[in-house]
């Protein structure tokens, strides 16, 4: 568990050391020894905000400190912290601090500060995470796919499902699977899908995705969604994985499997750690 916490903290420290530089998610996640795809999900669960939100909060905090105690021009501070124009910086700054950058220069201006994160994993209570390790043959899903950005996916994916059923998509794709598949480390493909049966034609607007044979950690959930699913998902990344000594994360994808309105599973690809 200490190694896990240290890896995430190393990534946070890298962010802190490079807040005035262009930050790349691949470089950040490399410090935690996981892929960008998994790192962004782990970070969101452990920290309660996305990587991008954390970077913005820290940059706007430091920008305010410099404006309040120096004669630097607003545009110079904006450029220093990654904003391409005075207007874009002013909008972000005002939304975060409640006052404009110019007002921040005035004596006694009230500013907000977002402190650097310190990752600390602790053991709490005897919560039980039920899971099983299974070997699965290669399989293919078929469904509707849309690309999402990690920053906005939390709100946009439910709208994707809503749109799917409102437009009659449930008649073609029931939605047994919700699959996240890494695209380029910054965006990912999300499938509303069923198991692909080769004997049937692929409907217009749909595509397939094949997952190789391999080992999966399977976590069941019971209860009303999305809360029941999200609760199990949180325990996977914050409790089970940090304490798992036999397996590590494998492919850059994960699946949600829906049996009915209150029963399902989360599938996470894993690989046995060589001893």
C-alpha positions in Angstrom: 0.0 0.0 0.0 2.8 2.4 0.7 4.2 2.0 -2.8 0.8 2.7 -4.3 0.4 5.9 -2.3 4.0 7.0 -3.1 3.4 6.5 -6.8 0.3 8.8 -6.8 2.1 11.3 -4.6 5.1 11.3 -7.1 2.6 12.2 -9.8 1.2 15.0 -7.8 4.6 16.3 -7.0 5.5 16.3 -10.7 2.4 18.4 -11.3 3.4 20.8 -8.6 6.9 21.1 -10.0 5.7 21.9 -13.5 2.6 24.1 -13.0 4.0 26.8 -15.2 4.9 24.4 -17.9 2.8 22.4 -20.4 1.7 19.3 -18.6 1.1 16.0 -20.4 -1.0 13.3 -18.8 1.4 10.6 -20.1 4.3 12.2 -18.3 2.2 12.6 -15.1 0.9 9.1 -15.0 4.4 7.6 -15.7 5.3 8.8 -12.2 2.6 6.6 -10.7 3.6 3.6 -12.8 0.2 3.2 -14.4 -1.3 4.2 -17.8 -2.9 7.6 -18.4 -6.3 5.7 -18.8 -6.1 4.1 -15.3 -4.4 7.0 -13.6 -7.1 9.5 -14.4 -9.8 7.2 -13.0 -7.7 6.4 -9.9 -7.0 10.1 -9.3 -10.6 11.1 -9.6 -11.7 8.4 -7.0 -8.9 9.1 -4.5 -9.0 12.9 -4.8 -12.6 13.8 -5.6 -11.7 15.8 -8.7 -10.2 15.2 -12.1 -6.5 15.8 -12.9 -7.4 18.8 -15.1 -9.5 20.3 -12.3 -6.6 19.9 -9.8 -4.2 21.6 -12.2 -6.6 24.5 -12.8 -7.2 25.0 -9.1 -3.5 25.0 -8.3 -2.6 27.4 -11.2 -5.3 29.9 -10.2 -4.2 29.7 -6.6 -0.6 30.6 -7.5 -1.7 33.2 -10.0 -3.7 35.0 -7.4 -0.8 35.0 -5.0 1.5 36.5 -7.6 -1.1 39.2 -8.5 -1.6 40.2 -4.9 2.0 40.6 -4.0 3.7 41.8 -7.2 3.5 44.4 -10.0 3.2 41.8 -12.7 0.7 42.5 -15.4 -2.4 40.4 -15.6 -1.6 39.2 -19.2 1.9 38.1 -18.1 0.5 36.0 -15.2 -2.1 34.6 -17.5 0.5 33.4 -20.0 2.7 32.1 -17.3 -0.1 29.8 -16.0 -1.1 28.4 -19.4 -3.9 30.8 -20.5 -3.7 32.0 -24.1 -5.6 35.3 -23.6 -6.5 37.9 -21.1 -10.2 37.1 -21.5 -9.9 33.3 -20.9 -7.8 33.9 -17.8 -10.2 36.5 -16.5 -13.2 34.2 -16.9 -11.5 31.3 -15.1 -10.0 33.5 -12.4 -13.3 35.2 -11.7 -15.2 31.9 -11.5 -12.7 30.5 -9.1 -12.0 33.5 -6.8 -15.2 35.5 -7.2 -13.3 38.6 -8.2 -11.4 39.7 -11.3 -7.6 39.5 -11.7 -7.4 43.3 -11.5 -9.4 43.4 -8.3 -7.0 40.8 -6.8 -4.2 43.4 -7.0 -6.1 45.7 -4.5 -5.0 45.6 -0.9 -7.2 43.4 1.2 -8.7 41.5 -1.7 -10.3 38.2 -0.6 -8.8 35.3 -2.5 -9.2 31.5 -2.4 -6.4 29.0 -2.0 -6.4 25.4 -3.1 -3.6 23.6 -1.2 -1.4 20.9 -2.8 -2.7 17.4 -2.4 -1.0 15.0 0.0 -2.0 11.4 -0.8 -2.5 9.3 2.3 -4.2 5.9 2.2 -5.5 4.6 5.5 -7.2 1.5 6.6 -10.8 2.1 7.8 -13.3 -0.3 9.3 -13.9 -3.8 8.0 -15.6 -3.0 4.7 -15.8 -6.1 2.6 -15.2 -6.0 -1.2 -16.5 -9.1 -2.9 -14.6 -10.2 -6.0 -13.5 -13.1 -7.9 -10.6 -13.7 -10.4 -11.7 -15.3 -13.6 -10.0 -16.4 -16.9 -12.1 -15.3 -19.9 -11.7 -16.4 -23.5 -11.6 -13.6 -26.1 -15.0 -12.0 -26.7 -16.4 -9.3 -28.9 -19.0 -6.7 -28.0 -21.2 -4.7 -30.5 -22.9 -1.4 -30.0 -22.9 2.3 -30.3 -19.6 4.1 -29.6 -18.8 7.7 -28.7 -15.6 9.4 -27.7 -15.5 11.2 -24.4 -13.0 13.4 -22.5 -12.2 12.3 -19.0 -12.9 15.9 -17.7 -16.6 15.8 -18.8 -17.4 12.1 -19.1 -19.1 11.9 -15.6 -22.0 14.0 -16.8 -22.0 13.3 -20.5 -22.1 9.4 -20.4 -25.5 9.3 -18.6 -26.8 11.6 -21.3 -25.5 9.2 -23.9 -27.5 6.4 -22.3 -30.6 8.6 -22.0 -30.3 9.6 -25.7 -29.8 5.9 -26.7 -33.1 4.8 -25.1 -35.1 7.9 -26.0 -34.2 7.4 -29.6 -35.3 3.7 -29.6 -31.8 2.4 -29.4 -32.9 -0.2 -26.8 -34.7 -2.1 -29.5 -31.4 -2.8 -31.3 -28.8 -2.6 -28.5 -30.2 -3.6 -25.1 -27.1 -2.3 -23.3 -25.7 -5.3 -21.4 -22.3 -3.7 -21.4 -20.9 -0.2 -20.7 -17.3 -0.4 -21.9 -14.6 2.2 -21.5 -11.7 1.8 -23.9 -8.6 4.0 -23.9 -8.3 6.1 -27.1 -5.2 8.3 -26.7 -4.7 8.8 -23.0 -6.7 12.0 -23.0 -10.0 10.6 -24.5 -11.6 7.2 -24.4 -14.2 5.4 -26.4 -17.4 4.4 -24.6 -19.6 1.6 -25.8 -23.3 1.0 -25.1 -23.1 -2.6 -26.2 -24.3 -6.2 -26.2 -22.3 -9.4 -26.9 -21.6 -9.7 -30.6 -23.1 -12.7 -32.4 -21.3 -13.2 -35.7 -24.4 -14.8 -37.3 -26.2 -11.4 -37.2 -25.4 -8.3 -39.2 -23.9 -5.3 -37.5 -26.6 -2.6 -37.4 -26.0 0.8 -39.1 -24.2 3.2 -36.7 -22.8 0.4 -34.6 -19.3 -1.1 -34.3 -17.5 -3.9 -32.6 -14.7 -4.2 -30.1 -12.8 -7.4 -29.3 -11.2 -8.1 -25.9 -8.3 -10.5 -25.8 -8.4 -13.6 -23.7 -7.1 -12.9 -20.2 -7.6 -12.5 -16.5 -10.3 -10.3 -15.0 -11.1 -9.2 -11.5 -14.9 -9.2 -11.3 -16.7 -7.2 -8.7 -20.5 -7.6 -8.2 -22.8 -4.8 -7.1 -26.3 -4.9 -5.8 -28.6 -1.9 -5.4 -29.9 1.1 -7.1 -27.7 2.6 -9.8 -25.7 4.6 -10.3 -24.9 4.8 -6.5 -24.4 1.0 -6.0 -22.1 0.8 -9.0 -20.2 3.9 -8.0 -19.7 2.7 -4.4 -18.1 -0.5 -5.6 -16.0 1.4 -8.1 -14.7 3.6 -5.4 -13.7 0.6 -3.2 -11.9 -1.1 -6.1 -9.5 1.9 -6.6 -9.2 3.1 -3.1 -9.2 -0.2 -1.1 -8.9 -3.3 -3.1 -6.2 -2.4 -5.6 -3.9 -0.6 -3.2 -3.9 -3.7 -1.0 -3.7 -6.3 -3.8 -0.3 -8.0 -3.7 -0.9 -10.7 -6.3 -2.3 -8.7 -9.3 -1.6 -5.5 -11.2 -3.7 -3.6 -13.8 -3.5 -4.9 -17.3 -5.3 -3.6 -20.4 -6.4 0.0 -20.8 -10.1 -0.7 -20.5 -12.8 -1.8 -18.1 -16.4 -2.9 -18.4 -19.6 -2.6 -16.5 -22.1 -5.4 -17.0 -25.8 -4.9 -16.3 -28.0 -7.9 -15.4 -31.0 -5.9 -14.4 -31.8 -2.5 -12.7 -30.2 -3.5 -9.4 -27.6 -6.2 -10.2 -24.4 -6.1 -12.2 -20.6 -6.4 -12.2 -17.5 -4.3 -12.9 -14.8 -6.1 -14.8 -11.2 -4.9 -14.5 -8.4 -6.6 -16.5 -5.5 -7.7 -14.3 -2.3 -9.6 -14.6 -0.6 -11.8 -12.1 2.5 -10.2 -10.5 5.6 -12.2 -11.1 7.2 -13.4 -7.9 
